[in-house]
Amino acid sequence: MTISIKAPDLTRQKLLDAAFAEIHRNGFQAASLAQILADTGLTKGALYHHFPDKKALGLAVVEEVIRPRLAAMMFAPLADTRQPLAAMQALLADKAAEDDPMVVTLGCPLNNLMQEMSPVDEGFRLHLNGVFQEWVGVVAAALKRGKTAGEVRRDVDADATAFFIVSALEGCVGMSKNTQSVTAYRSCLTQLGRFLDTLRKP
């Protein structure tokens, strides 16, 4: 059975995709609604039909674009695994092998917005922190399963370690954006991988 997508849904998604790209390039505060409309070929009326203001559009990008992309890329591989260290090592290897200059040039969309908006807008901070905490929770749950399965040392504090791992990964991306160095990015991921090795049960 073929499921048809209604035109309003397509319009909303076009706006979200264009807004995500514009925010990733320029940040939320500098993002141009005029550029988003130019990129989509849509009218102001179409934009304001779906989003009452720029902030509503930005928060929708967080929840409907950034969160699902992160879930597919980072959450799903850890969702049921009983070997979280092996799974995270594979994720790091995949990220190090990426040949996308935007990873270093533009950085992580979530981290960019956390740095820009958390100090200035509580609504944004809460939404962004929700995504971050969900990520930490996924990693912590995976580490706990790994402890039960015997891959992870029993003395590892899963919650604190998960917070550190996510923070370290975001730090690798953020600092590599500042240095504009793919080499630095890959080296940082390698060091994080070595840290994961220290969590293994002998």
C-alpha positions as CSV (number, residue, x, y, z in Angstrom):
1,M,0.0,0.0,0.0
2,T,1.3,3.4,-1.0
3,I,1.0,6.2,1.7
4,S,0.6,9.6,0.2
5,I,2.1,12.6,1.8
6,K,-0.2,15.7,1.9
7,A,1.0,18.9,0.4
8,P,1.0,20.8,3.7
9,D,3.3,18.1,5.2
10,L,5.6,18.5,2.3
11,T,5.6,22.2,2.6
12,R,6.4,22.0,6.3
13,Q,9.2,19.6,5.7
14,K,10.7,21.8,3.0
15,L,10.7,24.7,5.4
16,L,12.3,22.6,8.1
17,D,15.1,21.2,5.8
18,A,15.9,24.7,4.5
19,A,15.8,26.2,8.0
20,F,18.2,23.5,9.3
21,A,20.6,24.2,6.5
22,E,20.5,28.0,7.0
23,I,20.9,27.6,10.8
24,H,23.7,25.2,10.4
25,R,25.5,27.6,8.1
26,N,24.9,30.9,10.0
27,G,23.6,30.1,13.5
28,F,20.0,30.7,14.6
29,Q,20.3,34.4,15.4
30,A,21.8,35.3,12.0
31,A,19.6,32.8,10.1
32,S,17.6,34.6,7.4
33,L,14.0,33.9,6.9
34,A,14.2,35.5,3.5
35,Q,17.0,33.1,2.5
36,I,14.9,30.1,3.7
37,L,12.0,31.3,1.6
38,A,14.3,31.8,-1.4
39,D,15.8,28.3,-0.9
40,T,12.3,26.7,-0.9
41,G,10.5,29.0,-3.3
42,L,7.7,29.4,-0.8
43,T,5.9,32.5,0.4
44,K,5.8,34.2,3.8
45,G,2.2,33.1,4.1
46,A,3.3,29.5,3.8
47,L,6.0,30.0,6.4
48,Y,3.7,31.7,8.9
49,H,1.0,29.1,8.3
50,H,3.2,26.5,9.8
51,F,5.4,28.5,12.2
52,P,4.1,31.6,14.0
53,D,7.6,33.1,14.4
54,K,11.3,32.4,13.9
55,K,11.7,30.9,17.3
56,A,9.0,28.3,16.7
57,L,10.7,27.4,13.4
58,G,14.0,27.0,15.2
59,L,12.6,24.8,18.0
60,A,10.9,22.7,15.4
61,V,14.3,22.2,13.7
62,V,15.7,21.0,17.0
63,E,12.8,18.5,17.6
64,E,11.9,17.4,14.1
65,V,15.3,17.5,12.3
66,I,18.2,17.5,14.7
67,R,16.8,15.0,17.2
68,P,15.7,12.4,14.6
69,R,19.0,12.6,12.7
70,L,20.9,12.2,15.9
71,A,18.7,9.3,16.9
72,A,19.3,7.5,13.6
73,M,23.0,8.1,13.7
74,M,24.0,7.8,17.3
75,F,21.1,6.4,19.3
76,A,20.0,3.5,17.1
77,P,23.4,1.6,17.0
78,L,23.4,1.6,20.9
79,A,19.7,0.9,21.5
80,D,19.9,-2.9,22.1
81,T,23.5,-3.8,22.0
82,R,25.2,-5.7,24.9
83,Q,28.6,-4.7,23.5
84,P,28.4,-0.9,23.8
85,L,32.2,-0.4,23.7
86,A,32.5,-2.2,20.4
87,A,29.5,-0.4,19.0
88,M,30.9,3.0,20.0
89,Q,34.3,2.2,18.6
90,A,32.6,1.4,15.3
91,L,30.7,4.7,15.5
92,L,34.0,6.6,16.0
93,A,35.6,4.7,13.2
94,D,32.7,5.6,10.9
95,K,32.9,9.3,11.9
96,A,36.7,9.4,11.4
97,A,36.2,7.9,7.9
98,E,33.6,10.5,6.9
99,D,34.7,12.6,3.9
100,D,32.4,15.5,4.5
101,P,34.2,18.8,5.1
102,M,31.1,20.3,6.7
103,V,31.8,18.2,9.8
104,V,34.8,20.4,10.5
105,T,33.7,23.5,8.6
106,L,30.3,23.9,10.2
107,G,30.5,21.6,13.3
108,C,27.7,19.7,15.0
109,P,24.3,21.4,14.7
110,L,23.3,20.5,18.2
111,N,26.5,21.7,19.8
112,N,26.4,24.9,17.7
113,L,23.0,25.7,19.0
114,M,23.8,24.8,22.6
115,Q,26.8,27.2,22.5
116,E,24.8,30.0,20.8
117,M,21.4,29.8,22.3
118,S,21.5,28.2,25.8
119,P,23.0,31.3,27.4
120,V,20.4,33.7,25.9
121,D,17.1,31.7,25.6
122,E,15.7,29.4,28.2
123,G,13.3,27.8,25.8
124,F,16.0,26.8,23.5
125,R,18.2,25.6,26.4
126,L,15.5,23.3,27.6
127,H,14.9,21.8,24.2
128,L,18.6,21.4,23.5
129,N,19.3,20.0,26.9
130,G,16.5,17.5,26.4
131,V,18.2,16.1,23.3
132,F,21.6,16.1,25.0
133,Q,20.2,14.3,28.0
134,E,18.4,11.7,25.8
135,W,21.8,11.0,24.1
136,V,23.5,10.6,27.5
137,G,20.7,8.3,28.7
138,V,21.1,6.1,25.6
139,V,24.8,5.7,26.2
140,A,24.4,5.1,29.9
141,A,21.8,2.4,29.3
142,A,24.1,0.8,26.8
143,L,27.0,0.8,29.3
144,K,24.8,-0.7,32.0
145,R,23.9,-3.6,29.6
146,G,27.6,-3.9,28.8
147,K,28.4,-4.3,32.5
148,T,25.8,-7.1,32.8
149,A,27.1,-8.8,29.7
150,G,30.7,-8.6,30.9
151,E,32.2,-6.2,28.3
152,V,32.3,-3.2,30.6
153,R,34.1,-3.1,34.0
154,R,31.7,-3.4,36.9
155,D,33.2,-0.3,38.7
156,V,32.4,2.0,35.8
157,D,29.9,4.7,36.8
158,A,27.6,4.4,33.7
159,D,25.8,7.7,34.1
160,A,28.9,9.9,34.7
161,T,30.9,8.1,32.0
162,A,28.1,8.5,29.5
163,F,28.0,12.2,30.2
164,F,31.7,12.4,29.7
165,I,31.7,10.4,26.4
166,V,29.0,12.5,24.8
167,S,30.7,15.7,26.0
168,A,34.0,14.5,24.7
169,L,32.6,13.7,21.3
170,E,30.9,17.0,21.0
171,G,34.1,18.7,22.2
172,C,36.1,16.9,19.4
173,V,33.7,18.3,16.8
174,G,33.6,21.8,18.4
175,M,37.3,22.3,18.8
176,S,38.0,20.8,15.3
177,K,35.5,23.4,13.9
178,N,37.6,26.1,15.6
179,T,40.9,24.7,14.2
180,Q,39.3,23.8,10.9
181,S,41.4,20.7,11.0
182,V,40.2,17.3,9.9
183,T,43.5,15.8,11.2
184,A,42.8,17.3,14.7
185,Y,39.2,15.9,14.5
186,R,40.4,12.4,13.7
187,S,43.1,12.5,16.3
188,C,40.6,13.5,18.9
189,L,38.3,10.7,18.0
190,T,41.2,8.3,18.3
191,Q,41.9,9.5,21.8
192,L,38.3,9.0,22.7
193,G,38.5,5.5,21.4
194,R,41.5,4.8,23.6
195,F,39.5,6.0,26.6
196,L,36.8,3.5,25.7
197,D,39.4,0.8,25.8
198,T,40.0,1.6,29.5
199,L,36.4,0.7,30.3
200,R,36.7,-2.9,29.1
201,K,36.6,-5.7,31.7
202,P,40.0,-7.4,31.8
